[in-house]
Amino acid sequence: MSNVKAVNLAEKLVPFSDEQQVGEFNGRPLRRVTLPAGACCDTSAGAVDFFHVIKGALEIELPEELVELTRGEMYVVPAGTGCRAAALEETEVMLIDRSAGPAHLH
């Protein structure tokens, strides 16, 4: 029998609490991050590979592509690809943080 438990995102994310880590995915932190308008989430290659916009709009700049996400949309960054994500307005995003520490917010 598996020890994996179901996670109710509605309970975890609404109403939002001060808890930033809402769970784990393959041993990596699953984090909820609030970015003010214009704020960037710069990542080194492979540090963050999944973004899900809960509220707001996020622009992800990849080496050869620009992806814009709005509420309810998600994007998986190709393995080994560096990216720069910027909030187009105040944005709440859930991400899988592959780095050893917290998400790289600048």
Stockholm file with secondary structure:
# STOCKHOLM 1.0

chainA/1-106         MSNVKAVNLAEKLVPFSDEQQVGEFNGRPLRRVTLPAGACCDTSAGAVDFFHVIKGALEIELPEELVELTRGEMYVVPAGTGCRAAALEETEVMLIDRSAGPAHLH
#=GR chainA/1-106 SS CCCCCCCCHHHHHSSCCSCCEEEEETTEEEEEEEECTTCEEEECTTTEEEEEEEESEEEEEETTEEEEEETTCEEECCTTCCEEEEESSSEEEEEEECSSSSCCBC
#=GC SS_cons         CCCCCCCCHHHHHSSCCSCCEEEEETTEEEEEEEECTTCEEEECTTTEEEEEEEESEEEEEETTEEEEEETTCEEECCTTCCEEEEESSSEEEEEEECSSSSCCBC
//
